Amino acid sequence: MSAKPFQINVSETAIADLRERLARTSWPAAIPGAGWHYGVGLDAMRELTDHWRTGYDWRKTEAALNALPQFTTTIDGQNVHFIHVRSPEKNALPLILTHGWPSSVMEFMQVIGPLSDPRAHGGDPADAFDLVIPAIPGYGFSGPVTEQGWDSAHVAKAWDALARSLGYTRYGAHGGDAGGLVTRELGILKPEGLVGVHLLQIFAFPSGAPGEMERMDDFEKGGMANLGDWEKNSGYAAIQKSRPQTLAYGLSDSPAAQLAWIADFLMSFDLGLDHLGRDYLLDQATLYWLTGTGGSAANQYFEDARSGAGYREDRNETPTGVAVFPYDFRSVRAFAERSTNIVHWSQFDRGGHFAALDAPDLLVGDLRKFFRLFR
């Protein structure tokens, strides 16, 4: 495989078209005073959409991404966009970071500097990483998938091929949410040279064995409420697992629909605008819109539902670290250990489902600590 340098250059015509479509948004009816009870609140959507049209600046985000070394390559016939940041430290450990849904490579912008150049950020240079941050096929500038079968296991195989194409024979991997499913599959694959995987979630549940619930600590028991909240608001997952192409028509035709679809998830798990920032939410919505990947990103859910990838209990023998944050699905170690070789487990008192966004310092610290085991 050969990698080609890549720069983002969205046309003014595309940006003008986005603003014109936002100005013509047809608003649905909403029950007065209902807020977010039935889904994304109408008042919030009107405010966000107005700012998107009149105050938001995509060029600022485009410039920040273009300041990073970006590339594209082809793996199994699929275009793959990735950021590749080499550390100034000669003994840096290569690390693949995989984003979630509805997210993108922008999820890791705050951790790139501390992970790749700890010396410049008050850390130990011995903790340095070379970073490979790919966009999952179907997402962002990787573009829509062109073939069936791109489940999380297929993506994991592609990531190993990507690492080897870059000359890395020894590397680690990290991911959360949809990226966590890919990273767990990479652990199950256990390719030669993969030293360890670090996850934000392991989706393991009670088996019904006697006494297993008593093994949960208070932190893990408290997470049951989070799981209940997710189940109440998980309609997006049912649709993406079953009818992603039907969903794609609305997301490809209406930027307001695209914004609402991802805002409904990104502003749950206590990730409101106070944590994310309004412009970050619009960064993600704009990226999905401009690349036409709202529906294509949903295909990963469909493929995993058919193959079982990401959730199957095949044994992951690769040494695994898990970082559990309070405003998230709180993984339970006793359940996770049934199918995972866990050698490192951390629980934190702040942070949520996308820890690289709202607790980047804690995530950086945990990645450094875990991968010291393999340096």
N, C-alpha and C positions, 0 to 999 in steps of 0.2 A: 504494500500500500504506500502511496505517496500522499503527503499532506501539502495543501496549498494555502498560502497566507490568505486571510480573509478580513475584509473591512465592511462594516455596515454602512450603507449609503441609501437611505430611504428617500424617495423622490418627494419633492414639494407637492406634486400632484396627488400622491397617496395621502399625505398629511391633510391637504385641502379637502379631499374626498371624505376623510374621517370626520373633519369638523362639520362639513355640510350634512353628513348623515346624522351626526349628533343633534344638529339644529332641527332636523326633521323628525326626531324621535316621537313616536306615537305612544303616549303614556297609558298604562292600564288603570282601571278603577282600583281603588283601595278603600277598605273599611276605615272610617275616621277613627283615629286613636289606636289603631291596631299595631303600629310600629313594625317590629320585625316578627310578630307572632306568626304570620302566614308565609314568611320569606323575607327577602330584602325589602326594607322599608322604603316607601315611595319618596318621602321627604329626603332621605339620605341619598337615594338614587338621583333625584333631581339636582341636589347640590353637587354630587360627584361628577355628574355628566356636564353640568355647567362649567365647573372648573376644568374638566378635561377639554372642553371646547375653547375656553377663553383664557385660561391661566397656565395650563400645563405645557411644559417644554420638552418634547421628545429629544430634541437635539442635544440637550444636556446629558441625557442618559446615553444616547448614541456615542457621544464623545468619550464618556467614561468607559464604555465597553471597548471602543476603538483604541483606547490607551493601553489595552491589554493585548498580549500576543494571541491572536485568534487564527484558527485554521479550519479547513474542511478536508475531509477525506471520504473515501467510499469503502464501506464494509458490507459484504454480502449484498452488493447492489444498491445499498442505501446510503444516501448522503448523511454524513455526521459532522456537525459543527462542534468545535471544542476550543476552550481556552487552555493554553499551555504556558505556565509560568515556571521557569527554572529558577531555583534558589541561587543566590550568590555563594552559598556554602557548598563546598565541593563534595561533602559526604551526605547530602540531603537524601532523604528517603522518598521515592516517588509515591504519590498518593492520589487516587482517583476519588473525586467528590461527585456524587450523583444527586441531583435535585429531585424535588417531589412534584406533585400536582396540587393546585394549579400554579406552578412555579416555573422556574427556568434557571439558567446558569447565573442569573443575577442574584439568586438566593445567597451566594457565597461571597459577594463583593466585600463585605466587612471582615471576612476572615482570611482573605488572600494574602494581605501584607503580613499579619502576625504569623501565619503558618509558613510562608515561603521565606521570610526574612526576620526571624525572631530577634536577631541582634539589633535591628533597627527599631524594634518594638519592645525593648526592655526584657527580652527573653534570652534563653540559652541557645547559642548558635548550633549546639549539638541536636536541637529539636527541629531543625529545618526540614522542610518538605519541598520537593518538586511537585507542582500541582497540575493535574490533568482534570479539566472540568468539562465534560461533554454534555451536550443536549441530547436527551433520550430521543431516538427516532420517533417522529411524529410531533415533536415539540420544537418551537422556536425556529432558529435558523438551520436546524437539521432538516426542517421541512416535513411535509406530510409523508407518511409511510407509503411505499409504492407496491408492497406485497403483503399478503396475509402472513400471520405467524410471528409478528414481532412482540412476543410476550417477554416477561422479565427475564426468563432464562435465556432467550435468544440475545437480549441486550447484554446480559452478563458475559456471554461468549464473545460478543463484539468488543466489550471493554477489555477483555484479556488480549484480543487481537490488536486493539489500539495500543495498549501498553507495550506490546512486543514490537509493534511497528515503530514506536518512538525509541526503541533501543533499551527498554527497561526489562530486565530479567528477574527483578525482585521488587515488589511493590505492595502497598496496602490499599484499602478501599474504605470509604465511608459513605453512608447515605441515610436518609430518613424519608418517611412517607413512601411514595412510589419509588424513590431512589433507594429506600431501605429494602424494598422487595428485590430490586435488581442486585443490591449488594449482598443480600442473604443468598440469592441464587448463585452469585459468584463464589460465596463460601461453600455452598453445596458442590459446585463444580470443582473447587479446589485445584485450580491449575497450578502447575509447577511455577514457583516463584512468588505466589501470593502468600504473604507472611501473616496477615491478619485482616479481619474486617471489623468495622466499628459501626454500630447501628443506634438509631434513636428510638426504634420500636421493634419489638418482636411480637407479632400478633399470635400469641398462644393463649389458649383458653382452658378452663377446667375440664378434666377428663372424666370426672365422676368418681375418682379413686377415693377411698375412705381417708379422711384426715387431711386432704390436700389444701382445703380452705384454711385450716388452722396454721398452715405454714406461711401464710401471708402476713407481712408486717403492717403496721398502721398506715404507712405511706401507700402501700399497695392497695389496702382496703379502701382508702380514700379515693383511689382512682376509679372505683366502680361507678361513682357519680359521673365522672368524665365520660366513661363508656356509655352510660345511659343517655347523656346529652348527644353524643355522636350518633347513636342509633335513632334518636328522634329526628335528626337533621341529615340523615344519610341518603335521602332520595336521589341526590346526584349520582351516588355510586351505583344504585340499582339501574338508573337510566344508562350510565356509561358502560356498565357491564352487559347490557342487553341491546340497546339501540343507539349506538354512537353516531351512525350515519344520519339517522332521523334528527338527532340533536344538532348535527353539523349545519343543517340548512339555516336555522335561526342564528347560530353563532357566526356564520359566515356572511350573513346579510345585515345584521344589526349590531353595531358596536355597543349599544346599550344592553342588549341581551348578553353579549360576551362579558361585559363588566359585571352585570348582576350575577352571572353564573359563577364567576370566580370570587366575587365579593362575598357571596353567601358562605363560602368555605373559609376564605382567608380572614374573615372577621369573626369567626367562631373560635373556640378554644382560647378565649380571652385575647385573641390577636386583633383587637380593635384598632382604629386609626391612631390611638395614642401610642400603640406599640409599633405599628407598621409605618405610619405616616401616609397621608393621602396620596402623595406622589408615587410612593412605592407601589401601592395598589394599582395606580394608573400606569406605571411602568410595565407591570405584568399584563394588564389588559391591552395596552398598546402593542406589546410584543406579540401576543397571541393574535390580535387583529391584523397587524401588518404582515404576518407570516401565514395567515390563514390556517392556523393549526389548532383552533379551538376544538373542532371535532376530531381531528387526527390524534391529538393528545389523549382523547378519551378512548381511543382504540386499545391502549395498553390495558385498561380495565377489562375490555371485552376479551382480549386474548388471554389474559390471566384467568378469567372466569372459566374459559374453555379448557385450559391446560392445567390449571391448579398452581401455576408458577407463582412464587412469592409467598403463598400460604400453605403449601404442602409441608408435611412433617418429615420429609426426607432428612436424614441426619446431616447437619452442617458440622463437619469435623474441623474446619478451619478455626484457629483460635479467634474468639470473638469478644469484643468489648461492647457494652451497652451503657448508654447515658440516658437516664430517665428524668424527664422534666415534669414539673407538677401540673401545668396546664396542657395536658396531653393525654392520650391513651397511655396509661401507666403500665408498662410491661411488668409482669410478675415473674420473678426469677425461677420460682419452683416450677411454673408451667413451661417457661422458656427452655429450661435445662433438659427437658425431655428430648428435644431435637437439636440442641445447640451446644457446642463446646465452649462454654462461657468461662473466660479466664479473668475478666475485669467487669465490674458492675458499679455504676455510680448513680446516686440519687441527689437531686438538687432542689433548692427551695425557691427557685424562680426560673422562668423560661417556659416555653410552650412547644407546640408541634413543629415549628420551624425555628429551632434554637439558633441557627446561624443568623437569624434576623433579630431576635429579641433577647438572646443571651450569648452573643458571640464570644465574650471573654470566657465564659464557662465551657463552651464547646471547644474552643482552642485549647484550654488547659487540659481538658479530658482527652483530646486527641493526642496531645504531647505525651501525657502520662501513659496512655495505653500503648502507643507505638514505641515508647522507650524499651518495652519488653523485647523488641525485635531488631533493635539497631546494632 
